Amino acid sequence: TTHLVWFRNDLRITDNRALHAACEDPQARVIALFIATPEQWKQHEMAPRQAAFIYQHLQSLQHSLAERGIPLHYHQCDDFAASVNWMKGFCETETVDAIFYNKQYEINERLRDDALEKAVGADVLCHAFDDSLLLPPGSVTTGNNEMYKVYTPFRRAFLSRLTESDSRSLPAPKAREHGQKTVMHKLMPFDYPLENIDENFAVGEDAARNQLRSFCREQVQDYLQQRDLPAVDGTSSLSPYLAIGVLSPRQCFNRLRTECPDVLDRTDGGAFGWLNELIWREFYRHLIVAWPKLCKHQPFVGWTDGVHWRHAPEELQAWKEGKTGYPIVDAAMRQLNATGWMHNRLRMIVASFLVKDLLINWREGERYFMSQLLDGDLAANNGGWQWGASTGTDAAPYFRIFNPTTQGERFDKAGRFIKAWIPELSDVPEKDIHTPHRWAEKQHRVLDYPLPIIDHARARKDTLAAFEAAKNRS
Ligand code: FAD
């Protein structure tokens, strides 16, 4: 028998449910496959740096699989539809008896997998696994068997199910008895613009696991005090690995439990605080399955589609480039553009600024983030944007509007983060860093840094009026 493991966003050999199941029969011939779909990636706005990160991890995966006697086949075609057609032929040529894959929950991915099952017919068994979450979508529901719309009761139900579920991590498969143990073919680079990866994100499962271990050992205790301070390295920075499946959430949870055995009992501790973020990740993925419209650029709260967004291409561009004249916003956007990663607090601040200060459609921000992020993930990104824009489930109420200056003062008081990203402000004293032009005026100096592109107090009023009008019209 031939077992085919189709890798998608689960680029690891440890704790990979599909791979593990495919290897269970010691007699089976196991082969692996990855299909690049550049046209589809373009449609999904995938960041070139994320494509490069995937490519580097594929190379590493190819070696780890080869050591176990499992060859990784690689194919490139345009989009998901083409990948299904091609796979049908591949299964015939390779006389595949069963396909093993880990589910993806986005709508196009789910339709593709349905199409594959139909295309290969009854001769090839398809085994699909819930692997990228601690608990599968649809398994955490209200008394009426519905998905929660509010996070806190979801978390409560989630935690009680989690303690009953089997969340052990699976080992990497053993080397097959038969099968070439060396890499046969070099992987062709994807036909996609590739970009260099920031050096902070090392390649490989080992690197990701080491980072997880040291974070849970040395930093997680201080997570609650540090997680909101962008100048401090207080969060795990593991999101790029979780997004493409170099690391699984079970590995995160189990490592956390090993280092902090009382994580579930001490709900005011840093370890629980970190677990809480992993549960947000689950919440957003469960939501896109319950409401697939979220994958189609639709807001959860329908009336918010009636907001008259401003068409302001120059201001949108200034936001993208980090030239809005609001230092915390600009430093954050420059961090994103340079590294592909942005601190969570800053993601909230820049999202609020785009939507609530510039009154620009949140979809512009969602799209731009996707095109830059190393950790781009539809569910988390859409969830974050719809939260910030007050269009989603359990989102910030529309009248909650961050003041970008006071946010900066609260979370980057001395301007350490700002100065690291905006050299034009290096001479500005700490106490003036959030309002640099006021300082410059007193000093009779001219800064090579833009004036604020919008007046926050006025923008706030306009936004409230725009949301209220849309609500009244609905
Ligand atoms: P940690 O604080 O160490 O958290 C651990 C893990 O939990 C993260 O790696 C991530 O997988 C998950 N997580 C943490 N916070 C959230 C959250 N609010 N929602 C969902 N999962 C979370 N996260 C992405 O992974 N991809 C995205 O495309 C993405 N886009 C976002 C867009 C906006 C507007 C906002 C407000 C948030 C977005 N997030 C996204 C969530 C969050 O900002 C990042 O996951 C986090 O900053 C990653 O850093 P970390 O790994 O150090 O997180």
Residues whose N, C-alpha, C, O or C-beta is under 5 A from the ligand:
A	BS01	FAD	T235 S236 S237 L238 S239 L242 E277 L278 W280 R281 M342 H343 N344 R347 M348 A351 L373 D375 G376 D377 A380 N381 G384 W385
